Amino acid sequence: MPTNKNAMTRYKILDELLSSRYHNYSLDDLTEEVCKRLSDMYPDTDGVGRRTIEKDINYLEYEGPFMVEIERYSVASYNSDTHKTYSKRCLRYANPAFSIFKKEMSDDEEYLLREALSMLGQFDGLPNLDRLEGLRLGLGNNKEKQIISFTKNPLENSNLFGELFTAISQKQVIELHYHVFSKPDEDLQINLNPYLLKEYNRRWYLFAESEKGGKLLNFSLDRIDKCIPLPSHKYKEYEGNINEWFDDIIGVTVLDNSPVYKIKFWVSDISKDYVMTKPIHDSQRNLPIDEVQSLHNKYPFLEGGIFLRIDCKRNYELIRELTSFGENLLVLEPKKIQNEIFEKISKINNKYSKLRTTAVHENPLTFQKVTI
């Protein structure tokens, strides 16, 4: 058995890679992936060579206590740089359920897992996650009354969420077929590196990077028709933490040309408790006392309430959120955001005025003033 300090770590990594049915790993691919993961765990490591991985596999297969059955097979692989397809010799466990590190769960682990699966009710009825559903059923049903409830937005294609979840977790490039609301019958296609599934306002979104353009995009799941895994394409990892993409926005839309605005606003006594306990954005802060006094002097008609600030990029969701409070939230700065909200409210007021005018003409008695 090899005695160097990383041997067992390499076996753990190889065990995971050889169990996968979502990727086709050649010996070179296995070497590259093991080097990458070792480098993440041990930054000072010098990496390993192809010959070392070859010896590790030979040990797992013939010499050690494991005596695993490894199959060799060939697949067609696509090179995105040369746009050519070639044959690749790959390795994997003959039995995909096999693992040299598999162990039974303790009673405490089983209990915690059952509770977690009970909370994750969002996964109910996802055919592509049969193993998760089977695990939940195998742990037994909790017959006590439900004490936690999630808001759900059922998808017409319930397989889709599970397929995308699998593609992200297994780091697979996908061919996405989708449509836009304005042209529902037009099939649009794009190859993507999928990174994140995110829920916002009762709708699920996929965040992924275009394979060719390298641009980060988002797709609403209710406009995705299907996704096809492309195991022969090389997956590109997202550099950094993708959740930082949402630090400066409300919702899911990022406009590249928008700066981060320091938005100051007033909230009435009616809505202030709601806004304080459910902030509009993570950056929400109370304004300093001297600035509050200055704004009270500048806008004496704003009686009571509180003055707050958020730092956000402008997008559709920001304007919608600030407008949703009506007269109980007024944007004071910057003028650009204030003007946009004013124009939006003016258009709404104009249309309601036309509705009322039309209604008066059709039934004038409805709008007559009654004097007692």
Backbone hydrogen bonds, N-H to C=O, Kabsch-Sander energy under -0.5 kcal/mol:
donor,donor_aa,acceptor,acceptor_aa,energy
7,A,4,N,-1.8
10,R,6,N,-2.6
11,Y,7,A,-2.2
12,K,8,M,-2.1
13,I,9,T,-2.1
14,L,10,R,-3.1
15,D,11,Y,-2.6
16,E,12,K,-1.5
17,L,13,I,-2.2
18,L,14,L,-3.0
19,S,15,D,-0.9
20,S,16,E,-0.7
20,S,17,L,-0.7
25,Y,23,H,-0.6
25,Y,91,L,-0.5
26,S,24,N,-0.6
30,L,26,S,-2.7
31,T,27,L,-2.1
32,E,28,D,-2.5
33,E,29,D,-2.6
34,V,30,L,-2.5
35,C,31,T,-2.4
36,K,32,E,-2.1
37,R,33,E,-2.4
38,L,34,V,-2.6
39,S,35,C,-2.2
40,D,36,K,-1.8
41,M,37,R,-1.9
42,Y,38,L,-3.5
45,T,42,Y,-2.5
53,I,49,G,-1.7
54,E,50,R,-2.2
55,K,51,R,-2.1
56,D,52,T,-2.3
57,I,53,I,-2.4
58,N,54,E,-1.9
59,Y,55,K,-2.4
60,L,56,D,-2.5
61,E,57,I,-2.1
62,Y,58,N,-2.7
63,E,58,N,-1.0
64,G,59,Y,-3.0
68,V,60,L,-2.2
70,I,68,V,-0.7
71,E,92,R,-2.8
73,Y,90,C,-1.9
75,V,88,K,-2.2
77,S,86,Y,-3.8
78,Y,232,S,-1.0
79,N,84,K,-2.8
80,S,78,Y,-0.7
83,H,79,N,-2.2
84,K,79,N,-0.9
86,Y,77,S,-2.7
88,K,75,V,-3.1
90,C,73,Y,-3.8
90,C,88,K,-0.5
91,L,25,Y,-2.5
92,R,71,E,-1.5
93,Y,18,L,-2.9
94,A,69,E,-2.7
98,F,95,N,-1.8
102,K,99,S,-0.9
110,E,106,S,-2.5
111,Y,107,D,-2.3
112,L,108,D,-2.5
113,L,109,E,-2.3
114,R,110,E,-2.3
115,E,111,Y,-2.1
116,A,112,L,-2.3
117,L,113,L,-2.7
118,S,114,R,-1.8
119,M,115,E,-1.8
120,L,116,A,-2.0
121,G,119,M,-1.9
123,F,120,L,-1.9
124,D,121,G,-1.8
126,L,123,F,-1.2
129,L,126,L,-2.3
130,D,127,P,-0.7
133,E,129,L,-2.2
134,G,130,D,-3.1
135,L,131,R,-2.2
136,R,132,L,-2.2
137,L,133,E,-2.4
138,G,134,G,-2.4
139,L,135,L,-1.5
140,G,137,L,-1.2
143,K,141,N,-0.8
158,S,156,E,-1.0
160,L,157,N,-1.4
162,G,158,S,-0.7
163,E,159,N,-2.2
164,L,160,L,-2.6
165,F,161,F,-2.6
166,T,162,G,-2.3
167,A,163,E,-2.2
168,I,164,L,-2.3
169,S,165,F,-2.5
170,Q,166,T,-2.5
171,K,168,I,-1.0
172,Q,167,A,-2.8
174,I,192,L,-2.3
175,E,228,I,-3.0
176,L,174,I,-0.7
176,L,190,I,-3.2
177,H,226,K,-2.8
178,Y,176,L,-0.5
178,Y,188,L,-2.4
179,H,223,R,-2.4
180,V,183,K,-0.7
183,K,180,V,-1.0
186,E,183,K,-1.5
187,D,185,D,-0.6
188,L,178,Y,-2.8
188,L,186,E,-0.7
190,I,176,L,-1.6
192,L,174,I,-2.8
193,N,209,E,-2.7
195,Y,207,F,-2.6
196,L,207,F,-1.8
198,K,196,L,-0.5
198,K,205,Y,-2.6
200,Y,203,R,-2.9
203,R,200,Y,-0.8
205,Y,198,K,-2.6
206,L,219,F,-2.8
207,F,196,L,-2.9
208,A,206,L,-0.5
208,A,217,L,-2.3
209,E,193,N,-2.2
210,S,215,K,-2.3
211,E,191,N,-2.7
214,G,210,S,-1.4
217,L,208,A,-3.5
219,F,206,L,-2.3
221,L,204,W,-2.6
223,R,220,S,-2.0
224,I,221,L,-1.3
225,D,177,H,-2.7
225,D,223,R,-0.5
226,K,177,H,-1.6
228,I,175,E,-2.2
230,L,173,V,-3.2
233,H,230,L,-1.9
237,E,235,Y,-0.6
240,G,238,Y,-0.7
242,I,240,G,-0.6
244,E,241,N,-1.7
245,W,242,I,-1.7
246,F,243,N,-1.4
247,D,244,E,-1.4
249,I,246,F,-1.2
254,V,252,V,-0.6
255,L,253,T,-0.6
256,D,254,V,-0.7
258,S,255,L,-1.9
261,Y,259,P,-0.7
261,Y,312,C,-3.3
263,I,261,Y,-1.0
263,I,310,I,-2.9
264,K,262,K,-0.6
264,K,333,E,-1.7
265,F,308,L,-2.4
266,W,330,L,-2.7
267,V,306,I,-2.6
268,S,328,N,-2.3
272,K,268,S,-1.6
275,V,271,S,-2.3
276,M,272,K,-2.4
277,T,273,D,-2.0
278,K,274,Y,-1.5
284,Q,281,H,-2.0
285,R,309,R,-2.2
287,L,307,F,-1.9
292,V,288,P,-2.3
293,Q,289,I,-2.5
294,S,290,D,-1.8
295,L,291,E,-2.1
296,H,292,V,-2.3
297,N,293,Q,-2.1
298,K,294,S,-1.9
299,Y,295,L,-2.7
302,L,299,Y,-1.9
303,E,301,F,-1.5
306,I,267,V,-2.2
308,L,265,F,-2.9
309,R,285,R,-2.0
310,I,263,I,-2.1
312,C,261,Y,-1.9
312,C,310,I,-0.6
313,K,248,D,-3.5
314,R,259,P,-0.6
319,I,315,N,-1.8
320,R,316,Y,-2.4
321,E,317,E,-2.4
322,L,318,L,-2.5
323,T,319,I,-1.9
324,S,320,R,-1.5
325,F,322,L,-0.5
326,G,323,T,-2.0
328,N,325,F,-1.8
329,L,326,G,-1.2
330,L,266,W,-2.3
332,L,264,K,-2.8
333,E,264,K,-1.7
338,Q,334,P,-2.2
339,N,335,K,-3.4
340,E,336,K,-1.6
341,I,337,I,-2.1
342,F,338,Q,-2.4
343,E,339,N,-2.6
344,K,340,E,-1.9
345,I,341,I,-2.7
346,S,342,F,-2.6
347,K,343,E,-2.0
348,I,344,K,-1.9
349,N,345,I,-2.9
350,N,346,S,-2.5
351,K,347,K,-2.1
352,Y,348,I,-2.4
353,S,349,N,-2.2
354,K,350,N,-1.8
355,L,351,K,-2.1
356,R,352,Y,-2.5
357,T,353,S,-2.4
358,T,354,K,-2.5
359,A,355,L,-2.3
360,V,356,R,-2.5
361,H,357,T,-1.9
362,E,358,T,-1.8
363,N,359,A,-2.6
366,T,363,N,-1.4
367,F,364,P,-1.0
368,Q,365,L,-1.0
371,T,369,K,-0.5
